[in-house]
Amino acid sequence: LTAAVAAGLSWGYRGFAVAVAGVGLGIGGEYAAINSSINELIPPPVRGAVNLLINGTYWLGAVLGSGSTLLFYNEAWFAEGTGWRVPFVLVGVLGLPILWARRGLPESPRWLLLSNRLAEADKVTSEIESRVEAYLVTPLEEPEYTVTLRVGVRVSPWEMVGHMLTGFRSRSVLGLALMVAQSFFYNALFFTYGLVLKTFYGVPPARTGLYMIPFCATNFLGCALLGTLFDKIGRKPMIVTTYLLSAILLSATGALFLAERLTAVTQTLCWSAIFFVASASASAAYLTISEIFPLEVRAMSISLFYCIGTAAGGVSGPLVFGELLQAPGRLPVVAGYGLASALMVLASALEAWL
């Protein structure tokens, strides 16, 4: 939150870059904390739906952010070059209530156990069970099975990398494939969305937010509506299907784009349809990683795969598409769509095989 405010108040590129890097560090940490907490607190029968729904709320914020650009980039309200600062400052201010709300959340019993704080872990667990029993007005049933943890064990990032390359090799390949594919697919298209609209359809930057609203809304709806299928049908068939279908839809959209059969509106509708499906597949990547690695290293594994996936796919995607958009014609952009689709097909195949 502090970094977001600093970005809004920064003067000069270097200060802005440092502040935004701080925002990125916070977001990366939050992904690990949120997804590991979901895995700990939500029972397996509904974990898929809850995971996708919570991760999908990112897009509710994106809807608000996209709509806000219509106001903050309006020079009738804000002087040129100043409106962009307001959202950064607002994010920092509006996020303060979250810090207060978190005071009421219990500490993770898993983390307490691994930190050798056994009495505190037992106390937190008892308090959670008491609250649930009071809500259900009935005693909880005894657990059907137990989980053994190595108390006081700490795994460093380098040790985790070693485990990924040895004992968890196939899981690591799958996790990396899912994360890199969805990261490249998402970031390449999302962060060049405005450039495509401007370059090929003449949409001014101040109006880009209007086209982003339906795109972001369908991303949330995809997570909200498809999430329950990951519990009813199963993780593997749904991940295979959503990754493969996302690739097919993007390839079809690329063909229509190359043939110049789309307008700014129909292009947005096509992207919205693609990411209705792709939003679920992207969130399922985090769900998969949180479930296939041991409890002791769950948060660490999510952090590492998020870091590697974002570096490999999230950084390279916008850079590749940024260069492709500088080339003349539409074919280079369509080639980029083909690369993103190929990565999604490969990830789908590995999910089906491993």
Secondary structure as UniProt FT lines:
FT   HELIX           2..9
FT   HELIX           13..41
FT   HELIX           44..72
FT   TURN            75..77
FT   TURN            80..84
FT   HELIX           85..94
FT   HELIX           96..101
FT   HELIX           102..104
FT   HELIX           109..114
FT   TURN            115..116
FT   HELIX           118..136
FT   TURN            151..152
FT   HELIX           157..165
FT   TURN            166..168
FT   HELIX           169..190
FT   TURN            191..192
FT   HELIX           193..201
FT   HELIX           205..207
FT   HELIX           208..226
FT   TURN            227..228
FT   HELIX           229..232
FT   HELIX           235..258
FT   TURN            259..260
FT   HELIX           264..292
FT   HELIX           295..297
FT   HELIX           298..309
FT   HELIX           310..315
FT   HELIX           316..326
FT   HELIX           331..353
//
